Amino acid sequence: MRFGGWTKRRGLRICCVMNIGTWLFTKLKGRQIGSDAAGNLYFEEKRQRPGSQRNRRWVAYAGPVEASAIPPEWHAWLHYTTDAPLPDTGRKVWQKPHLANATGTPLSYRPPGHDYQGGHRARAAGDYEAWTPS
């Protein structure tokens, strides 16, 4: 069961990709740390579990669940590389905006000769010869 869209229910915004178990765990044990430009919400456990070295951290995706949709600033925090999320100081002019992995989508790279590009590529000088058993 997935909750559709962003709704407001008893004081908590519910993301479209949270199932009821994740929503309930987040409501009871989580506190929101922040969000990114894509609308993903980042959470951490309120209290440390007994015998645990660190608090759990998780993300509630704003769109389809795709790990590459997490920007580098938040990736470091999720994987315990930093104790606090990296500050969003804005991008430098030479930095490109974060793009999710496009593999398997129409936006993915398809080299010349790919089946979706016609299946034929231009011959290169010194092209290979197919092996034939003797």
N, C-alpha and C positions, 0 to 999 in steps of 0.2 A: 504494500500500500504506500503510495507516495502522495504527499500533499501538493496540490496544484497551485502554482504561483506563489506570490508573497501574500500571506494573510496575517491578520492580527488576531490572536486568540489568547485571551486571558493574559495580556501583557507581554507575550512573546511572539516575535516575528518567526514564522515558520518558512523555511526555505523549501523550494520545490523539489529538492532531491533528498530530503530527510525522510526516512521511514519512521514509523511510530516508535520503534525501539530507540533509535538515535535521538529523536526529538525528546523522548521522556528522559533519557540519560542526560542530555544537554540541559533540560529544564531543572532536573534535580541536582546534578553534580557539577555542571559547567558554568563558567563565567566567560563572557565575551571579551576577548582581548582587542580585537580590531577587525577591520575589513580592508579589502583592496579595491582597486579601481574597477575590477570586473564584478564586484558585488559579493565575492566569496567572504564568508564570515569565519573567523578563527577563534577557537575556544581552548580553554585550559581547565583542568579540574580545580575546584575551589580548595579542596584539602588534599594533602598528600596521603596516599594509601599507606597503611602500616607495612613496613618492610620494603617499601619502594624507595628508589634513589631519586626519582623525579616525578613530577605530575604529568599525566597524559595530556597530549595536545592533539587537536583534530580540526578539520576544516569542514564547513558546510558549503558545498558548491552552489553557486547561483544558477548555473546551467547544467549541462550534461556533466556527469562525473568523469573528469579527465585530469589525471595528475599533472600533465604538462601545462594546465591552465593556471597553475600556481606561479606567481612571479618570484624571481630569485630572492627578493627582500623577505618574503614570507617562508620560502623554502628553508632558509637557514634557521629560522625560528622553529618551524615544525620538526626539524631533524636535530634539535638541541645543539646546533652549532653556536647559537647566540642565546643569551638569557632573555633578552628583550628583542622585539621585532626591530629590524633595521629601520632607521628613520626614512621617511619618504621625502627626500630633499629635492625632488624634482629630477628630471633627466637632463643630462648634458646634451649639447647639440649633436654630438657624434653618436649618442646611444639611440638604438632603435627601440620602438615599443615592444613589449613582450608579446610573442605570438605562441599560441598553443601548437602542439604537434599536429600537423595536417596529414599524417600518413593514413592512407585508406579513404581519404575524402577527395572530392573533385579538385581541391586546391593543392594536392600533393604534387611533388615534382615528378614529371614523366619525361625521361630522356628520349631523344630521337630514336625511333625504332620500337618504342613501346606499343603494345597491341592497341591501346586507346588512341595512339597517334598515327595509326595506319599500319603499323607492323613492319615498316620498311625503313631502313636507315641508309644513308649514303655510304658507299664503300670507301674504306680508308686505304691509303697506300700501304702495301705490305700486309693486307688483311690476312686473317688466319685461314688455314685450310682444315677442313673437317678430317678427323682421324678415321681411317678405315682399317679393320683388322686384316692381317695378311693371311 
